[in-house]
Each structure stands twice: as structure tokens, then as C-alpha cells.
Amino acid sequence: MLSLLLSSLLWLYALIGSFREPTVGNALQLRQLELAALAAPALPDSLRAGLSGRDPRQELREELRRQVEESPSPAAAELQLELALLELQRGDPVAATRQLDVLTGQARPDQRPLIAALRQGQRLDAADLTALEQAWPLSSLRRQLICEQLSRRPQSCNDPALERQAFWRLLGTTALPALLVLVGLGLLARQGWRRWRRGLGPSPPLLGPPLDLVDVTLLIAGGFVLVGEVLTPVVAAPAVSAVATSLSSGAAVEQGLTVLGLYLSLMAGPLLILRLLLPPGLAPELGLQWRWRPLMGTLAGPSAGC
């Protein structure tokens, strides 16, 4: 009962706190628009309208402005910088100046020289430009926008290799999900056709481990919540973060490794509790199965013996 009460309080607190946080969908949408803006020069004319739209930078600017204005807390400095760069690239000095003023009050002292250079419209050599960028966590698109605004040779800011890489990533994040949806619909249609033509027979009985309500409550409240959400962040998070920092070469890779490590650590406690709850000598179909089902047999259906 104590674990159940604690888990309810934790979930309720997390739910209330989530209302004040930006949604993951906003970050994903921004990332997709940034990818489209970066890949636009490498897109074939036949794919441009479907993958990036007519003006991806304009769409990115509008979406970024909407998220910055609707955010309950001040947006991150790098997002404010990206919006200011897009305003400058669009040729709107009033909006750009207003955005740079907001950014000046939010940025650290070592980040303000870049803001001053953008405000003055300076043209710099590559070495001076690199020195100004070091204080900022810059994506490839932001570096390109800064180069276009401040470089003495703006025509050299485009990187064809980087644009091709962004094109393939954009193609994978847009076309691949649609293709997988079509494959899934095709498999569902195939199963419906087989059932209508020949019948698939009765479904196999649903089997599960012999756990009662107390065992399930202990597994969820004690394992997933108490161990996973309370003990894991305190014990495992510092070690996972240190390992991810030593293995990665960038902020995005480090964050991804940290999330992966925390999820693996979170699952270790519940799986251990479940293993202790299961009686010894349990039949394989009622216990934990650490194996893959045969792929071809699963796709073939029950008639193949799976």
C-alpha cells in the first residue's frame, strides 16, 4: 500500500508538471523543419514540394516564432538565436532587432560578441567567425545561417555533402514511416483475406505467469515506480551520465546514450522482481522467454505452425 500510494503521488506530480513543459511534438516538428531547410538545395525538383515545401525556411521561421511566443517560459537561447537569424535572412530588420534585444538579455557574456556582430552586420574571416561560434551549441543549419550573415564569402557557406546527408535523413523520416504504414495495412488486408477465404481457425489461448493482484501491484508500484523512478535516477543516473560523456563526441549523442542507459537501468529492477516472483520450474510458455520468434513463421501465420 505504501508503494502504491507513493507511485500515485509521483505520477500525479509528473502529470501536473508536464502541463508546464513544451511537448515533444514541438521539438520534433522543429527538427523536421530544420532538416528540410538544410536539405532543400539538394532535393530534386520532383521531390521538393512533397519533402520540404515551397519555402522551408519561411515555414521554420513561422513555427519557431509561434513556439517562442506560446512558450510559458523563456525559450532556449539557441532557439532565440535561430529565430533572429531567420528574421535577418528574411530581411525584416525590425523583427530581427527586437529578437536580438531579447537574446542579448538572455545570453551569457561569452555569447554576446556573436550577437553584437549580427547586430552590426559585420563581415568576418573564417577564423574570427569560428571564434565567435565556440560559445554557442550550434546545429548545422545555425552555422550555415551565421555564415550567410557574417562571412566575407557567403557563397561558400553551403556544404553539398552536408546537404546530401540531410536529404537522406529527411527522406528516411518522411518516406519510411509512410512505407511502413502501407506494409502494415497490406499485412492486415492479407490476414483479412485469409480469414474470409479459408478461415484462420480459433485464436490460441492467452497464457500468462501465475501472478495474483498483490504480485502485480508489487511489480508495478514497487518495481517500476519505487525502484525505477525513485532509486534509479539517484543511483544510476550519475554513472550513466559519466559513461555517456566519456563515450560520446557531441551533445546529441551524449543525450541519446544517457536516455538509453537510464531506460535499461529502469528495466533492471522490475525484471529482477518479476524473476523472483515466478516460481522455479515454471513451464516455458508461462515464464520469461529470452528469444525471438521465427520471423518467417510469424509472417506466414498460424498455418505454418507458429
C-alpha positions as CSV (number, residue, x, y, z in Angstrom):
1,M,0.0,0.0,0.0
2,L,2.9,2.4,0.7
3,S,4.4,1.7,-2.7
4,L,1.0,2.1,-4.4
5,L,0.5,5.5,-2.6
6,L,4.0,6.7,-3.5
7,S,3.5,5.7,-7.1
8,S,0.2,7.6,-7.3
9,L,1.8,10.7,-5.9
10,L,4.7,10.5,-8.3
11,W,2.5,10.0,-11.3
12,L,0.2,12.9,-10.2
13,Y,3.2,15.2,-9.7
14,A,4.7,14.3,-13.0
15,L,1.3,14.8,-14.8
16,I,0.9,18.3,-13.3
17,G,4.4,19.2,-14.1
18,S,4.0,18.1,-17.7
19,F,1.5,20.8,-18.4
20,R,4.2,23.4,-17.9
21,E,6.7,21.7,-20.2
22,P,6.9,22.0,-24.0
23,T,5.6,19.0,-25.8
24,V,7.9,16.5,-27.6
25,G,5.9,17.1,-30.7
26,N,7.1,20.7,-30.9
27,A,10.8,19.7,-30.7
28,L,10.3,17.0,-33.3
29,Q,8.4,19.4,-35.6
30,L,11.2,22.0,-35.3
31,R,13.8,19.3,-36.0
32,Q,12.0,18.2,-39.1
33,L,11.7,21.7,-40.5
34,E,15.4,22.4,-39.8
35,L,16.2,19.2,-41.7
36,A,14.0,20.3,-44.6
37,A,15.6,23.7,-44.7
38,L,19.1,22.2,-44.7
39,A,18.4,19.6,-47.3
40,A,16.4,21.9,-49.7
41,P,19.3,22.7,-52.1
42,A,20.0,19.0,-52.6
43,L,16.4,18.0,-53.2
44,P,15.3,17.0,-56.8
45,D,12.6,19.2,-58.2
46,S,10.2,16.3,-58.3
47,L,10.5,15.7,-54.6
48,R,10.9,19.3,-53.3
49,A,7.2,20.1,-52.8
50,G,6.5,16.8,-51.0
51,L,9.5,16.7,-48.7
52,S,10.3,20.3,-47.9
53,G,7.5,22.5,-49.1
54,R,7.9,25.6,-51.3
55,D,9.8,27.7,-48.7
56,P,11.1,25.6,-45.8
57,R,13.0,28.5,-44.1
58,Q,9.8,30.5,-44.1
59,E,7.8,27.6,-42.5
60,L,10.6,27.1,-40.0
61,R,10.6,30.8,-39.1
62,E,6.8,30.9,-38.6
63,E,6.8,27.7,-36.5
64,L,9.7,28.8,-34.4
65,R,8.1,32.2,-33.7
66,R,4.9,30.5,-32.7
67,Q,6.6,28.2,-30.2
68,V,8.7,31.0,-28.8
69,E,5.6,33.3,-28.3
70,E,3.4,30.5,-26.8
71,S,6.1,29.1,-24.5
72,P,5.2,29.7,-20.8
73,S,8.9,30.1,-20.0
74,P,11.7,31.9,-22.0
75,A,12.8,29.8,-24.9
76,A,16.3,28.4,-25.0
77,A,19.0,30.9,-26.2
78,E,19.9,28.8,-29.2
79,L,16.3,28.8,-30.4
80,Q,16.1,32.6,-29.9
81,L,19.3,32.9,-32.0
82,E,17.9,30.7,-34.7
83,L,14.8,32.9,-34.9
84,A,16.9,36.1,-35.1
85,L,19.0,34.6,-37.9
86,L,15.9,33.6,-39.9
87,E,14.5,37.2,-39.4
88,L,17.7,38.6,-40.7
89,Q,17.8,36.2,-43.6
90,R,14.2,37.2,-44.5
91,G,15.2,40.9,-44.5
92,D,13.0,42.1,-41.6
93,P,15.3,44.4,-39.6
94,V,12.6,45.4,-37.1
95,A,11.7,41.9,-36.1
96,A,15.4,40.9,-36.2
97,T,16.4,43.8,-33.9
98,R,13.6,43.0,-31.4
99,Q,14.7,39.4,-31.3
100,L,18.4,40.3,-30.9
101,D,17.4,42.6,-27.9
102,V,15.6,39.7,-26.3
103,L,18.6,37.4,-27.0
104,T,21.1,39.9,-25.5
105,G,19.3,39.8,-22.1
106,Q,19.2,36.1,-22.1
107,A,22.7,35.1,-23.4
108,R,25.8,34.6,-21.3
109,P,28.6,37.2,-21.5
110,D,30.8,35.0,-23.7
111,Q,27.9,34.6,-26.2
112,R,27.2,38.3,-26.7
113,P,30.0,39.0,-29.1
114,L,28.2,37.0,-31.8
115,I,25.0,38.9,-31.1
116,A,26.9,42.2,-31.5
117,A,28.4,41.1,-34.8
118,L,24.9,40.2,-36.1
119,R,23.5,43.5,-34.9
120,Q,26.3,45.4,-36.7
121,G,26.2,43.3,-39.8
122,Q,29.9,42.6,-39.8
123,R,31.8,40.6,-42.4
124,L,34.4,38.3,-40.8
125,D,37.1,35.9,-41.9
126,A,36.6,32.2,-41.2
127,A,38.9,32.2,-38.2
128,D,37.1,35.1,-36.5
129,L,33.7,33.5,-37.3
130,T,34.8,30.2,-35.7
131,A,35.9,32.1,-32.6
132,L,32.5,33.7,-32.2
133,E,30.7,30.4,-32.6
134,Q,32.5,28.5,-30.0
135,A,30.4,29.7,-27.1
136,W,27.2,28.5,-28.8
137,P,25.7,25.0,-29.2
138,L,25.1,25.3,-32.9
139,S,23.4,22.9,-35.3
140,S,24.5,22.6,-38.9
141,L,21.6,24.9,-40.0
142,R,22.5,27.6,-37.5
143,R,26.1,27.5,-38.5
144,Q,25.0,27.9,-42.1
145,L,22.7,30.9,-41.3
146,I,25.5,32.6,-39.3
147,C,27.9,32.0,-42.1
148,E,25.5,33.6,-44.6
149,Q,25.1,36.6,-42.4
150,L,28.7,37.2,-41.3
151,S,31.1,35.6,-43.7
152,R,33.1,37.6,-46.2
153,R,32.3,34.8,-48.7
154,P,28.7,33.9,-48.2
155,Q,28.6,31.9,-51.4
156,S,30.9,29.3,-49.7
157,C,28.6,28.6,-46.8
158,N,26.7,25.7,-48.4
159,D,28.2,22.3,-47.9
160,P,27.0,19.9,-50.6
161,A,28.0,16.8,-48.6
162,L,26.0,18.0,-45.6
163,E,23.0,18.8,-47.7
164,R,23.0,15.3,-49.3
165,Q,23.3,13.8,-45.8
166,A,20.3,15.9,-44.7
167,F,18.4,14.8,-47.8
168,W,18.7,11.1,-47.0
169,R,17.8,11.7,-43.4
170,L,14.8,13.7,-44.4
171,L,13.8,11.0,-46.9
172,G,14.1,8.4,-44.1
173,T,12.0,10.3,-41.6
174,T,9.2,11.1,-44.1
175,A,9.0,8.4,-46.7
176,L,10.0,5.4,-44.5
177,P,7.1,5.8,-41.9
178,A,4.6,6.1,-44.8
179,L,6.1,3.0,-46.4
180,L,5.8,1.1,-43.1
181,V,2.2,2.1,-42.7
182,L,1.5,0.8,-46.2
183,V,3.2,-2.5,-45.3
184,G,1.2,-2.8,-42.1
185,L,-2.1,-2.1,-44.0
186,G,-1.0,-4.8,-46.5
187,L,-0.4,-7.3,-43.8
188,L,-3.8,-6.5,-42.2
189,A,-5.5,-6.9,-45.6
190,R,-3.7,-10.2,-46.1
191,Q,-5.0,-11.5,-42.8
192,G,-8.5,-10.4,-43.5
193,W,-8.4,-12.0,-46.9
194,R,-7.2,-15.3,-45.5
195,R,-9.9,-15.2,-42.8
196,W,-12.6,-14.6,-45.3
197,R,-11.4,-17.2,-47.8
198,R,-10.2,-20.1,-45.7
199,G,-10.5,-19.1,-42.1
200,L,-7.6,-18.9,-39.7
201,G,-9.1,-21.1,-37.0
202,P,-9.6,-20.2,-33.4
203,S,-7.0,-18.0,-31.6
204,P,-4.6,-19.8,-29.2
205,P,-5.5,-19.5,-25.5
206,L,-3.9,-16.5,-23.8
207,L,-1.4,-17.7,-21.2
208,G,0.4,-15.7,-18.6
209,P,2.6,-16.2,-15.5
210,P,0.7,-17.2,-12.2
211,L,0.7,-13.7,-10.6
212,D,-2.1,-12.5,-8.3
213,L,-3.2,-8.9,-7.7
214,V,-0.7,-8.4,-4.9
215,D,2.2,-9.6,-7.1
216,V,1.2,-7.3,-9.9
217,T,0.8,-4.4,-7.5
218,L,4.3,-5.1,-6.1
219,L,5.7,-5.4,-9.6
220,I,4.2,-2.1,-10.9
221,A,4.3,0.1,-7.7
222,G,7.4,-1.3,-6.2
223,G,9.4,-2.2,-9.3
224,F,8.5,0.3,-12.0
225,V,7.8,3.3,-9.7
226,L,9.7,2.9,-6.5
227,V,12.8,1.3,-7.9
228,G,12.6,2.7,-11.4
229,E,11.5,6.3,-10.8
230,V,13.0,6.9,-7.3
231,L,16.1,4.8,-6.8
232,T,17.3,4.6,-10.4
233,P,17.6,8.3,-11.0
234,V,19.5,8.7,-7.7
235,V,21.8,5.7,-8.0
236,A,22.2,5.0,-11.8
237,A,21.8,8.5,-13.4
238,P,25.3,9.9,-12.3
239,A,27.1,6.7,-13.5
240,V,25.1,6.6,-16.8
241,S,25.8,10.3,-17.5
242,A,29.5,9.9,-16.8
243,V,29.8,6.9,-19.1
244,A,27.8,8.6,-21.9
245,T,30.0,11.7,-21.6
246,S,33.2,9.6,-21.9
247,L,31.9,7.7,-24.9
248,S,30.2,10.4,-26.9
249,S,31.6,13.2,-29.1
250,G,28.6,15.6,-29.2
251,A,25.6,16.8,-27.1
252,A,23.0,14.9,-29.2
253,V,24.9,11.5,-29.0
254,E,25.5,12.0,-25.2
255,Q,21.8,12.7,-24.6
256,G,20.8,9.7,-26.6
257,L,23.2,7.4,-24.8
258,T,22.1,8.8,-21.4
259,V,18.4,8.1,-22.2
260,L,19.2,4.6,-23.4
261,G,21.2,3.8,-20.3
262,L,18.6,5.2,-18.0
263,Y,15.9,3.1,-19.7
264,L,18.0,-0.1,-19.4
265,S,18.6,0.7,-15.7
266,L,14.9,1.4,-15.1
267,M,14.0,-2.1,-16.5
268,A,16.6,-4.0,-14.4
269,G,14.7,-3.6,-11.2
270,P,11.2,-4.7,-12.4
271,L,12.7,-7.6,-14.3
272,L,14.6,-8.8,-11.3
273,I,11.4,-8.6,-9.1
274,L,9.4,-10.4,-11.8
275,R,12.1,-13.2,-11.9
276,L,11.9,-13.5,-8.1
277,L,8.1,-13.7,-8.1
278,L,8.0,-16.5,-10.7
279,P,8.1,-20.0,-9.1
280,P,11.0,-22.3,-10.1
281,G,10.4,-24.9,-12.7
282,L,7.7,-22.8,-14.4
283,A,6.7,-24.0,-17.9
284,P,8.4,-22.0,-20.7
285,E,5.2,-20.7,-22.1
286,L,4.3,-19.2,-18.7
287,G,7.6,-17.6,-17.9
288,L,10.1,-15.2,-19.4
289,Q,11.2,-16.1,-22.9
290,W,14.6,-14.5,-23.9
291,R,14.4,-15.3,-27.5
292,W,13.0,-14.1,-30.8
293,R,10.1,-15.8,-32.5
294,P,11.0,-17.1,-36.0
295,L,10.4,-14.2,-38.4
296,M,9.2,-16.1,-41.4
297,G,7.0,-18.4,-39.4
298,T,5.4,-15.4,-37.7
299,L,4.7,-13.7,-41.1
300,A,3.3,-16.9,-42.6
301,G,0.6,-17.1,-39.9
302,P,-0.8,-19.9,-37.7
303,S,-1.0,-22.4,-40.7
304,A,2.8,-22.6,-40.6
305,G,2.8,-23.9,-37.0
306,C,3.6,-20.6,-35.1
